[in-house]
């Protein structure tokens, strides 16, 4: 057997062996039947034996499958014990607590809880890291990061989120632009303008949220790639390279040559915001204290 067997295949085998029916096992695992059947076939190929006899009414364990069953159960139990031990060690006194934050917003609008948190948990090393929201969510799910401040409308299935801030988008444009003399702007004003916009791969959830709004009002301007850093973005706007729709809080970032204008009418309903995201199964002793500070 040259290829390794992953824990998912053990779980799939246990589900089928307990249900003795691929359809019921797939429903229990929240997957469709074809990928479940493929995974069981791959497991049998790697073991070099048949684990189930397929019948019209379902499946039955073969002699090899019956022998494999208790060992598979022990393997999964031991793996879960190892995971619990690692998490328990992380949640004991001391250790590291990693906090992520979205780079789309200015740090000034993100709750500053580091100092009181450090005072409450002096044995912990607090580490912060800025990334795109989609990367922060992935890191939390993979157990790399403990908690993160992410942009609203990011896909967070499997995580707990709490909204902290919701604010409208505003237009950032060059100070010398003809539209700069207006107090408020509508999308009709912007239809012929070059608009900075990020790529969908950077945050599919938020991109689709905005795209649905633009489709509704038939807003299809010329778009240009948006840089990752909002300071660079404002610099490009100051140079006259385009206009951007940004969170209202970014108007506090002073940049010579850039003016900010609120959106009017229906456009004013297009908003963004920040939520705190975390895994409820995270056993870190510091997580509850962190959330209490953020909520306060």
KOLTOR-202964 format. One line per 5 residues: number of its first residue (from 1); for each residue x, y, z of N, C-alpha, C. Coordinates in Angstrom, 1 decimal. Atoms other than C-alpha are relative to their C-alpha. Last residue first. Layout:
<sites>
NUM> X Y Z X Y Z X Y Z  ...
</sites>
This chain:
<sites>
296> 0.2 -1.2 -0.9 -18.1 46.0 25.6 0.5 1.3 -0.7  1.4 -0.3 -0.2 -18.6 43.3 23.0 -0.2 1.3 0.8  0.5 -0.6 1.3 -14.9 43.4 22.0 -1.5 0.4 0.2  -0.6 -1.3 0.2 -13.8 43.0 25.7 -0.5 0.6 -1.3  0.7 -0.9 -1.0 -16.2 40.1 26.3 0.5 1.4 -0.2
291> 1.3 -0.3 0.5 -15.0 38.4 23.0 -0.7 1.0 1.0  -0.2 -0.8 1.1 -11.3 38.6 24.2 -1.4 0.5 -0.5  -0.3 -1.3 -0.5 -12.2 37.2 27.6 0.2 1.0 -1.1  1.2 -0.6 -0.7 -14.1 34.3 26.1 0.4 1.4 0.5  1.0 -0.4 1.0 -11.1 33.6 23.7 -1.2 0.7 0.6
286> 0.0 -1.5 0.3 -8.4 33.7 26.3 -1.1 0.4 -0.9  0.4 -0.7 -1.3 -8.8 30.2 27.8 -0.2 1.5 -0.2  -0.9 -0.9 -0.6 -8.5 28.7 24.3 -0.6 0.8 1.2  0.0 0.1 -1.4 -10.9 25.8 23.7 0.9 1.1 0.7  -1.3 -0.4 -0.4 -11.8 26.7 20.1 0.1 0.1 1.5
281> -0.6 1.2 -0.6 -15.0 24.8 19.4 1.4 0.3 0.5  0.6 0.3 -1.3 -17.0 28.0 18.9 0.7 -1.1 0.7  0.5 1.4 0.0 -14.7 28.8 15.9 -0.5 -0.2 1.5  -0.8 0.9 -0.8 -14.2 32.6 15.5 -0.7 -1.4 0.0  0.2 1.4 0.3 -15.3 35.6 13.5 0.8 -0.9 0.8
276> -1.1 0.9 -0.6 -15.6 39.2 14.6 -0.4 -1.4 -0.3  0.5 1.0 -0.9 -17.7 41.3 12.1 1.2 -0.7 0.7  -1.0 0.9 -0.6 -16.8 44.5 10.2 -0.8 -1.0 1.0  -0.1 0.0 -1.4 -18.9 46.6 7.8 1.0 -1.1 0.5  -1.1 1.0 -0.4 -19.9 47.3 4.3 0.0 0.0 1.5
271> -0.8 -0.2 -1.2 -22.9 49.2 2.8 1.1 -1.1 0.2  -1.1 1.0 0.2 -24.8 49.8 -0.3 1.0 0.2 1.1  0.3 1.2 -0.7 -27.9 51.6 0.9 1.0 -1.1 -0.1  -0.4 -0.2 -1.4 -26.6 55.1 0.0 -0.3 -1.3 0.8  -1.4 0.3 -0.1 -26.8 54.1 -3.7 0.4 0.0 1.5
266> -0.1 1.5 -0.1 -30.6 54.1 -3.5 1.4 -0.4 0.2  1.1 0.8 0.5 -30.6 57.9 -2.9 0.2 -1.5 0.3  1.4 -0.5 -0.3 -27.3 59.5 -2.3 -1.0 -1.1 -0.5  0.8 0.4 1.1 -23.6 58.4 -2.0 -1.5 0.4 0.4  1.0 1.0 -0.4 -21.3 60.3 0.4 -0.9 -0.3 -1.3
261> 1.4 -0.5 0.1 -18.3 62.2 -1.1 -1.0 -1.2 0.3  1.0 1.1 -0.3 -14.7 61.8 -0.2 -1.4 0.6 -0.1  1.1 -0.5 -0.7 -11.8 64.0 -1.6 -1.0 -1.2 0.1  1.1 0.8 0.0 -8.3 62.9 -2.6 -1.2 0.6 0.8  0.4 0.3 1.4 -5.4 65.1 -3.6 -1.2 -0.9 -0.1
256> 0.0 -1.2 0.8 -3.6 65.0 -0.2 -0.4 -0.4 -1.4  -0.9 0.2 1.2 -4.5 61.8 1.7 -0.2 1.3 -0.9  -0.3 -1.3 0.8 -5.9 61.9 5.2 1.0 -0.3 -1.1  -1.4 0.1 0.4 -7.2 58.5 6.4 0.3 1.2 -0.9  -0.8 -0.6 -1.1 -10.4 59.6 8.2 1.5 -0.2 -0.3
251> -0.2 -1.5 0.3 -12.3 59.1 4.9 0.8 0.6 1.1  -1.3 -0.3 0.6 -11.5 55.4 5.4 0.1 1.5 -0.4  -1.0 -0.3 -1.0 -14.4 55.1 7.9 1.4 0.3 -0.6  0.0 -1.5 -0.5 -16.9 55.5 5.1 1.1 0.3 1.0  0.7 -0.2 -1.3 -16.0 52.1 3.6 0.1 1.4 0.5
246> -0.7 0.5 -1.2 -14.8 52.5 0.0 -0.8 0.1 1.2  1.0 0.0 -1.0 -16.2 53.0 -3.5 0.6 -0.7 1.2  0.3 1.2 -0.7 -13.3 54.0 -5.7 -1.1 0.1 1.0  0.9 -0.3 -1.2 -12.6 56.5 -8.4 -0.2 -1.4 0.7  1.3 0.6 -0.1 -9.8 56.3 -11.1 -0.7 0.4 1.3
241> 0.2 1.3 0.8 -6.3 57.0 -12.2 -1.3 -0.6 0.1  1.0 -0.1 1.0 -6.2 60.7 -11.1 -0.3 -1.3 -0.8  -0.7 -0.2 1.3 -2.9 60.6 -9.3 -1.0 0.1 -1.1  -0.6 -1.4 0.0 -4.8 61.2 -6.0 0.7 0.3 -1.3  1.2 -0.9 0.2 -6.9 58.0 -6.8 0.6 1.5 -0.1
236> 0.4 0.1 1.4 -3.7 56.1 -7.2 -1.1 0.9 -0.4  -1.1 -0.7 0.8 -2.4 57.3 -3.8 -0.4 0.0 -1.5  0.2 -1.4 -0.1 -5.8 56.4 -2.2 1.1 0.8 -0.8  1.2 -0.3 0.7 -5.4 52.8 -3.5 -0.3 1.5 0.0  -0.3 0.0 1.4 -1.9 52.6 -2.2 -1.1 0.4 -0.9
231> -0.9 -1.2 0.2 -3.1 53.6 1.2 0.5 0.1 -1.4  0.9 -1.2 0.2 -6.0 51.1 0.9 0.9 1.3 -0.1  -0.1 -1.0 -1.1 -3.6 48.2 0.4 -0.8 1.3 -0.3  0.3 0.7 -1.2 -4.5 45.2 -1.9 -0.1 1.0 1.2  -1.2 0.5 -0.7 -4.6 47.3 -5.1 -0.4 -0.6 1.4
226> -0.2 -0.7 -1.3 -7.9 47.5 -7.0 1.2 -0.5 0.7  -0.3 0.8 -1.2 -7.9 46.4 -10.6 0.3 0.8 1.2  -1.4 0.2 0.0 -9.7 48.7 -13.0 0.4 -0.7 1.2  -0.7 0.3 -1.2 -13.4 48.7 -13.9 1.5 -0.1 -0.2  -1.3 0.5 0.3 -15.3 50.5 -16.7 0.7 -0.3 1.4
221> -1.1 -1.0 0.4 -18.8 51.0 -15.4 1.2 -0.8 -0.5  -1.1 0.8 0.7 -21.7 48.5 -15.5 1.1 1.0 -0.5  -1.2 -0.8 -0.1 -24.5 49.7 -13.1 1.2 -0.8 -0.6  -0.6 0.0 1.3 -27.8 48.2 -14.2 1.2 0.9 0.0  0.1 -1.4 0.5 -29.5 49.2 -10.9 0.7 0.1 -1.4
216> 1.3 -0.5 -0.2 -30.2 45.6 -9.9 -0.2 1.4 -0.6  0.9 0.6 1.0 -27.0 44.3 -11.5 -1.4 0.6 0.2  -0.3 -0.7 1.2 -25.0 46.7 -9.3 -0.9 -0.5 -1.2  0.5 -1.3 -0.1 -26.7 45.4 -6.2 0.2 0.8 -1.3  1.5 0.1 0.0 -26.1 41.8 -7.1 -0.6 1.4 0.0
211> 0.3 0.3 1.4 -22.4 42.6 -7.9 -1.6 0.0 -0.2  0.0 -1.2 0.8 -22.0 44.2 -4.5 -0.5 -0.2 -1.4  0.9 -0.9 -0.7 -23.1 41.1 -2.6 -0.1 1.3 -0.8  1.3 0.4 0.5 -21.3 38.8 -5.1 -1.1 1.0 0.6  0.1 -0.4 1.4 -18.0 40.7 -4.4 -1.4 -0.3 -0.6
206> 0.2 -1.5 0.1 -18.6 40.5 -0.7 -0.1 0.4 -1.4  1.2 -0.4 -0.7 -19.1 36.7 -0.7 -0.3 1.5 -0.2  1.2 0.3 0.9 -16.4 36.0 -3.4 -1.3 0.5 0.7  1.1 0.1 -0.9 -13.7 37.8 -1.4 -1.3 -0.3 -0.7  -0.5 -0.5 -1.3 -10.2 37.9 -3.0 -1.1 0.0 1.1
201> -0.7 1.1 -0.8 -11.2 35.5 -5.8 0.4 0.5 1.4  0.9 0.9 -0.7 -13.8 38.1 -7.0 0.7 -1.0 0.9  0.3 1.2 0.7 -11.1 40.6 -7.9 -0.9 -0.9 0.8  -0.8 1.1 -0.3 -11.2 44.1 -6.4 -0.5 -1.3 -0.7  0.7 1.1 -0.6 -12.7 47.1 -8.0 0.9 -1.2 0.2
196> -0.9 1.1 -0.5 -11.4 50.5 -8.9 -0.9 -1.0 0.6  0.2 0.3 -1.4 -14.0 52.5 -10.9 1.0 -1.1 0.4  -0.8 1.2 -0.2 -13.3 54.2 -14.3 0.0 -0.2 1.6  -1.3 -0.1 -0.7 -16.1 56.7 -14.7 0.7 -1.3 0.1  -1.0 -0.1 1.0 -18.9 56.7 -17.3 1.4 0.1 0.6
191> 0.1 1.1 1.0 -21.5 55.3 -14.9 1.1 0.1 -1.1  -1.2 0.8 0.0 -20.4 57.4 -11.9 0.1 -1.0 -1.2  -1.1 -0.9 0.2 -22.9 60.3 -11.9 1.3 -0.8 -0.3  0.2 -0.6 1.3 -25.8 57.9 -12.5 1.2 0.9 -0.3  -0.6 0.9 0.9 -24.5 55.9 -9.5 -0.1 0.6 -1.5
186> 0.8 1.2 0.3 -25.3 58.9 -7.3 0.7 -0.9 -1.0  0.0 0.6 1.3 -23.0 61.4 -5.8 -0.9 -1.2 -0.1  0.4 1.4 0.0 -23.4 63.9 -2.9 0.1 -0.6 -1.4  0.0 0.4 -1.4 -21.9 67.3 -2.2 -0.3 -1.5 0.1  1.3 0.4 -0.5 -20.9 67.9 -5.9 0.1 -0.4 1.5
181> 0.8 -1.2 -0.5 -17.8 70.0 -6.6 -1.4 -0.4 0.5  -0.3 -0.3 -1.4 -15.7 66.8 -6.7 -0.7 1.2 0.5  1.1 0.4 -0.9 -17.6 65.5 -9.8 0.3 0.5 1.4  1.2 -0.8 0.2 -15.3 67.5 -12.2 -1.1 -0.3 1.0  1.0 0.7 0.9 -12.2 65.7 -10.7 -1.3 0.9 -0.1
176> 0.2 -0.9 1.2 -9.5 68.0 -9.3 -1.1 -0.6 -0.9  0.5 -1.4 -0.4 -9.7 66.5 -5.8 -0.3 0.9 -1.2  -1.0 -1.0 0.0 -9.4 63.0 -7.2 -0.5 1.4 0.3  -0.3 -0.4 1.3 -12.2 60.6 -6.1 1.1 1.1 0.0  -1.3 -0.7 -0.2 -13.2 58.5 -3.1 0.4 0.4 -1.4
171> -0.9 -0.1 1.2 -16.9 57.6 -3.2 1.3 0.8 0.4  -0.1 -1.3 0.5 -18.6 56.4 0.0 0.9 0.0 -1.2  -1.2 -0.2 0.8 -19.8 53.0 1.2 -0.1 1.5 -0.5  0.2 -0.1 1.4 -22.2 52.9 4.1 1.3 0.2 -0.8  -0.1 -1.4 0.5 -21.4 51.6 7.5 -0.2 0.1 -1.5
166> 0.6 -0.1 1.3 -22.0 48.5 9.6 0.0 1.4 -0.4  0.1 -1.3 0.7 -19.8 47.8 12.6 -0.7 -0.2 -1.3  -0.5 -1.1 -0.9 -19.5 45.0 15.2 -0.3 1.4 -0.6  -0.2 -1.3 0.7 -21.4 42.1 13.6 0.4 1.1 1.0  0.8 -1.0 -0.7 -20.9 38.8 15.4 0.3 1.3 -0.6
161> -0.3 -1.4 0.3 -19.8 35.7 13.6 -0.9 0.9 0.8  0.9 -0.9 -0.7 -19.6 32.0 14.6 0.4 1.4 -0.4  -0.6 -0.9 -1.0 -17.8 29.7 12.1 -1.2 0.8 0.6  -0.7 0.8 -1.0 -19.0 26.7 10.1 0.6 0.8 1.1  0.7 1.2 -0.4 -20.0 28.7 7.0 0.9 -0.8 1.0
156> -0.6 0.5 -1.2 -18.1 32.0 7.0 -0.7 -1.2 0.5  0.6 1.4 -0.3 -18.6 33.4 3.5 0.7 -0.6 1.2  -1.0 1.1 0.3 -17.6 37.1 3.7 -0.7 -1.3 0.3  0.4 0.7 1.2 -20.7 39.4 3.6 1.1 -1.0 -0.4  1.3 0.6 0.1 -19.2 41.7 6.3 -0.2 -0.6 -1.4
151> 1.0 -0.8 0.6 -15.5 42.3 6.4 -1.3 -0.8 -0.1  0.1 0.2 1.5 -13.4 40.3 8.9 -1.1 1.0 -0.5  1.0 -1.0 0.4 -12.1 40.9 12.4 0.0 0.0 -1.5  -0.3 -1.1 1.0 -10.4 37.7 13.3 -1.1 1.0 -0.2  1.1 -0.9 0.2 -10.1 35.0 16.0 0.4 1.0 -1.0
146> 1.0 0.1 -1.0 -7.9 32.1 16.9 -1.2 0.7 -0.3  0.3 -1.3 -0.6 -5.7 31.7 13.8 -1.2 -0.2 1.0  -1.2 -0.9 0.0 -4.0 28.6 12.5 -0.2 1.2 0.8  -0.6 0.0 -1.3 -6.8 26.1 13.4 1.3 0.8 0.1  -1.1 0.9 0.0 -7.6 25.4 9.8 0.7 0.0 1.3
141> 0.5 1.4 0.2 -11.1 26.9 10.1 1.2 -1.0 0.0  0.7 0.4 -1.2 -9.5 30.1 11.6 -0.5 -1.5 -0.1  -1.0 0.2 -1.0 -6.9 30.3 8.8 -0.7 -0.4 1.3  -0.6 1.3 0.3 -9.6 29.9 6.1 1.0 -0.3 1.1  0.9 1.1 -0.2 -11.6 32.7 7.6 0.6 -1.4 -0.2
136> 0.2 0.1 -1.4 -8.6 35.0 7.7 -1.0 -1.1 0.4  -1.1 0.7 -0.5 -7.8 34.2 4.1 -0.1 -0.2 1.5  0.1 1.4 0.4 -11.3 35.1 3.0 1.2 -0.8 0.5  1.0 0.7 -0.9 -11.1 38.4 5.0 -0.1 -1.5 -0.3  1.3 0.0 0.6 -7.9 39.5 3.2 -1.0 -0.8 0.9
131> 0.2 0.7 1.2 -5.0 39.7 5.6 -1.3 0.3 -0.6  1.0 -0.6 0.9 -3.6 41.6 8.6 0.0 -0.8 -1.3  -0.4 0.2 1.4 -1.9 39.7 11.4 -1.1 0.5 -0.9  1.0 -0.5 0.9 -1.9 40.3 15.2 0.5 -0.2 -1.4  -0.6 -0.2 1.4 0.0 38.3 17.8 -1.1 0.5 -0.9
126> 1.0 -0.4 0.9 -0.7 38.3 21.6 0.6 0.4 -1.3  -0.6 -0.9 1.0 1.7 36.3 23.7 -1.1 0.3 -1.0  0.2 0.3 1.4 -0.1 34.9 26.7 0.7 1.0 -0.8  -0.9 1.2 0.4 1.2 34.8 30.3 -0.2 -0.3 -1.5  -1.4 -0.4 0.2 -0.1 38.4 31.0 0.9 -1.2 -0.5
121> -0.7 1.2 0.3 -3.8 37.4 30.4 1.5 0.2 -0.2  0.8 1.1 -0.6 -5.9 40.2 31.9 0.7 -1.4 -0.2  0.0 -0.1 -1.5 -3.3 42.8 31.3 -0.7 -1.1 0.6  -1.3 0.4 -0.5 -2.7 41.5 27.7 0.1 0.2 1.6  -0.1 1.5 0.1 -6.4 41.7 27.0 1.3 -0.5 0.6
116> 0.7 0.6 -1.1 -6.6 45.3 28.4 0.0 -1.6 -0.1  -0.5 -0.4 -1.3 -3.8 46.3 26.0 -0.7 -0.6 1.2  -1.2 0.7 -0.3 -4.9 44.3 23.0 0.6 0.4 1.4  0.1 0.7 -1.3 -8.5 45.4 23.0 1.3 -0.6 0.4  -1.4 0.1 -0.5 -8.4 48.1 20.3 -0.1 -0.7 1.4
111> -0.2 -0.2 -1.5 -11.7 47.6 18.5 1.4 -0.3 0.5  0.1 1.3 -0.6 -11.3 47.9 14.7 0.3 0.1 1.5  1.4 0.4 -0.2 -12.2 51.3 13.4 -0.1 -1.4 0.6  0.6 -0.8 -1.1 -8.7 52.7 13.8 -1.4 -0.3 0.3  -0.1 0.6 -1.3 -7.2 49.8 11.9 -0.7 0.8 1.1
106> -1.1 -0.6 -0.8 -8.4 51.2 8.6 0.0 -0.6 1.4  0.3 -1.1 -0.9 -10.6 48.8 6.8 1.2 0.6 0.6  0.8 -0.9 0.8 -9.8 46.6 3.8 -0.4 1.2 0.8  -0.8 -1.2 0.4 -6.8 45.1 5.6 -0.9 0.9 -0.8  0.1 -0.3 1.4 -9.1 42.7 7.5 0.8 1.2 -0.3
101> 0.8 -1.2 0.3 -7.8 41.8 11.0 0.0 0.2 -1.5  -0.1 -0.5 1.3 -6.4 38.6 12.5 -0.9 1.2 -0.2  1.1 -0.8 0.4 -5.8 37.8 16.1 0.2 0.6 -1.4  -0.2 -0.7 1.2 -3.4 35.0 17.2 -1.3 0.7 -0.5  1.4 -0.3 0.5 -3.3 34.0 20.8 0.1 0.9 -1.2
96> 0.1 -1.1 1.0 0.0 32.4 21.9 -1.5 0.1 -0.4  0.3 0.4 1.3 0.7 30.3 25.0 -0.1 1.2 -0.9  -1.0 -0.3 0.9 0.4 30.7 28.7 -0.3 -0.4 -1.4  -0.7 -1.3 -0.3 -1.8 29.0 31.1 1.1 0.2 -0.9  -0.5 -0.1 -1.4 -3.6 26.1 29.5 0.7 1.3 0.1
91> 0.9 -0.8 -0.9 -5.7 26.6 26.3 0.5 0.1 1.4  0.0 -1.4 0.5 -2.9 25.5 23.9 -0.8 0.9 0.9  -1.3 -0.6 -0.3 -2.2 22.4 25.9 0.0 1.4 -0.4  -0.1 -0.2 -1.5 -5.9 21.5 25.9 1.3 0.7 0.4  0.8 -1.2 -0.3 -6.0 22.0 22.1 0.0 0.3 1.5
86> -0.7 -1.2 0.6 -3.1 19.6 21.6 -0.8 1.3 0.3  -1.1 -0.2 -0.9 -4.7 17.0 24.0 0.8 1.3 -0.5  0.5 -0.6 -1.3 -8.1 17.3 22.3 1.2 0.3 0.8  0.5 -1.4 0.2 -6.5 16.7 18.9 -0.4 0.7 1.2  -1.2 -0.7 0.3 -4.6 13.6 20.2 -0.3 1.5 -0.3
81> -0.6 -0.2 -1.3 -7.8 12.2 21.7 1.3 0.9 -0.2  0.7 -1.1 -0.8 -9.6 12.8 18.5 0.6 0.3 1.3  -0.3 -1.2 0.7 -6.9 10.8 16.6 -0.7 1.2 0.7  -1.4 -0.4 -0.4 -7.0 8.0 19.2 0.3 1.4 -0.6  0.0 -0.4 -1.4 -10.8 7.7 18.8 1.4 0.6 0.5
76> 0.7 -1.3 -0.1 -10.5 7.7 15.1 0.0 0.5 1.4  -0.8 -1.0 0.7 -7.9 4.9 15.1 -0.6 1.4 0.1  -1.1 -0.3 -0.9 -9.8 2.9 17.7 0.8 1.1 -0.6  0.6 -0.7 -1.1 -13.0 3.0 15.5 1.1 0.5 1.0  0.4 -1.3 0.5 -11.0 2.0 12.5 -0.5 0.9 1.1
71> -1.3 -0.7 0.1 -9.5 -0.9 14.4 -0.2 1.4 -0.5  -0.5 -0.4 -1.3 -12.9 -2.1 15.5 1.3 0.8 0.0  0.9 -0.9 -0.7 -14.2 -2.0 11.8 0.5 0.4 1.4  -0.5 -1.4 0.1 -11.2 -3.5 10.0 -0.8 0.9 0.9  -1.3 -0.1 -0.8 -12.0 -7.1 11.1 0.5 1.4 0.0
66> 0.4 0.3 -1.4 -15.7 -6.8 10.0 1.3 0.1 0.9  0.7 -1.2 -0.5 -14.6 -5.2 6.7 -0.3 -0.1 1.5  -1.1 -1.0 -0.2 -12.1 -8.1 6.1 -0.6 1.3 0.5  -0.8 0.4 -1.1 -14.9 -10.6 6.7 1.1 1.0 0.3  -0.8 1.2 0.3 -17.1 -8.6 4.4 0.7 -0.5 1.3
61> -1.5 0.1 -0.2 -19.5 -6.1 5.8 0.5 -1.3 -0.4  -0.3 0.7 -1.2 -23.0 -5.9 4.3 1.5 -0.1 0.1  -1.3 0.7 0.0 -24.4 -3.4 1.8 0.1 -0.8 1.3  -1.0 -0.8 -0.8 -27.8 -2.0 0.8 1.4 -0.7 -0.1  0.7 -0.7 -1.2 -31.1 -3.4 -0.6 1.0 0.8 0.8
56> 1.1 -0.9 0.5 -29.8 -4.3 -4.1 -0.6 0.8 1.2  1.3 0.7 0.4 -26.6 -5.7 -2.7 -1.0 1.0 -0.4  1.1 -0.8 0.4 -23.0 -4.5 -2.4 -1.2 -0.8 -0.4  0.7 0.7 1.1 -20.6 -6.6 -0.4 -1.2 0.8 -0.3  1.5 0.1 0.1 -18.5 -4.3 1.7 -0.4 -0.9 -1.2
51> 0.5 -0.2 -1.4 -14.8 -4.1 2.9 -1.5 -0.2 0.0  1.3 -0.5 0.1 -13.2 -5.5 -0.3 -0.5 0.1 1.5  1.1 1.0 -0.3 -9.5 -5.9 0.1 -1.3 0.7 -0.2  -0.2 1.2 0.8 -6.2 -4.3 -1.2 -1.1 -1.0 0.3  -0.2 1.1 -0.9 -6.1 -1.7 1.6 0.2 -1.3 -0.8
46> -1.2 -0.2 -0.7 -5.5 1.1 -0.9 0.3 -1.1 1.0  -1.1 0.2 0.9 -8.1 -0.2 -3.3 1.3 0.1 0.7  -0.2 1.4 0.2 -10.6 -0.6 -0.5 1.2 -0.3 -0.9  -0.4 0.7 -1.2 -10.1 2.9 0.6 0.3 -1.5 -0.2  -1.4 -0.3 -0.2 -10.4 4.2 -2.9 0.6 -0.6 1.2
41> -0.8 0.8 1.0 -13.6 2.3 -3.4 1.5 0.3 0.2  -0.1 1.4 -0.5 -14.9 3.8 -0.1 0.7 -0.9 -1.0  -0.9 0.1 -1.2 -14.0 7.3 -1.2 0.2 -1.4 0.5  -1.3 -0.1 0.5 -15.7 6.8 -4.6 1.1 -0.1 1.1  -0.3 1.3 0.7 -18.9 5.6 -3.0 1.4 0.0 -0.5
36> -0.2 0.9 -1.1 -18.9 8.7 -0.7 0.4 -1.4 -0.6  -1.3 -0.1 -0.6 -18.3 10.9 -3.7 0.3 -0.9 1.2  -1.1 0.4 0.9 -21.3 9.4 -5.5 1.4 0.2 0.6  -0.4 1.4 0.0 -23.7 9.5 -2.5 1.2 -0.3 -0.9  0.8 0.8 0.9 -23.9 13.2 -1.9 0.6 -1.4 -0.1
31> -0.6 0.0 1.3 -22.5 14.8 1.3 -0.9 -0.8 -0.9  0.3 -1.3 0.7 -24.0 15.8 4.6 0.8 0.1 -1.3  -1.3 -0.7 0.1 -22.3 12.9 6.5 -0.2 1.3 -0.7  -0.6 -0.2 -1.3 -25.6 11.5 7.7 1.3 0.8 0.0  0.9 -1.0 -0.7 -27.2 11.9 4.3 0.6 0.4 1.4
26> -0.3 -1.3 0.7 -24.2 10.1 2.7 -0.8 1.1 0.7  -1.3 -0.4 -0.4 -24.6 7.2 5.2 0.3 1.4 -0.5  0.1 -0.5 -1.3 -28.3 7.0 4.5 1.3 0.5 0.6  0.8 -1.2 0.0 -27.7 6.7 0.8 -0.2 0.6 1.3  -0.7 -1.2 0.4 -24.8 4.4 1.1 -0.8 1.2 0.0
21> 0.7 -0.5 1.2 -26.7 1.8 3.2 0.7 1.3 -0.4  0.1 1.0 1.0 -25.3 -0.4 5.9 -0.9 0.4 -1.2  1.3 -0.2 0.7 -26.0 2.5 8.3 -0.3 -1.2 -0.9  1.0 -0.1 -1.0 -23.2 1.5 10.8 -1.4 0.2 -0.6  0.1 1.2 -0.8 -20.7 0.2 8.3 -1.1 0.0 1.0
16> 0.6 1.0 0.9 -21.4 3.1 5.9 -0.2 -1.3 0.8  1.4 -0.4 0.3 -20.8 5.7 8.6 -0.7 -1.1 -0.8  0.8 0.2 -1.2 -17.7 3.9 9.9 -1.5 0.3 -0.3  0.1 1.5 -0.2 -16.2 3.7 6.4 -0.9 -0.3 1.2  1.0 0.5 1.0 -16.9 7.4 5.8 -0.2 -1.5 0.2
11> 1.3 -0.5 -0.4 -15.2 8.3 9.1 -1.1 -0.5 -1.0  0.5 0.8 -1.2 -12.2 6.2 8.3 -1.4 0.3 0.4  0.4 1.3 0.6 -12.0 7.8 4.8 -0.4 -1.0 1.2  1.3 -0.1 0.6 -12.0 11.2 6.4 -0.5 -1.3 -0.5  1.0 0.2 -1.0 -9.1 10.2 8.6 -1.4 0.1 -0.5
6> 0.3 -1.1 -0.8 -6.8 9.9 5.6 -1.2 -0.3 1.0  1.4 -0.1 -0.2 -5.3 6.7 4.3 -0.3 1.2 0.9  0.5 -0.1 -1.3 -1.8 6.9 2.9 -1.5 0.1 0.0  0.7 -1.2 -0.4 -0.8 5.7 -0.5 -0.5 0.0 1.4  -0.9 -1.2 0.2 1.9 3.1 -1.3 -0.7 1.3 0.5
1> 0.9 -1.2 0.0 0.0 0.0 0.0 0.9 1.2 0.0
</sites>
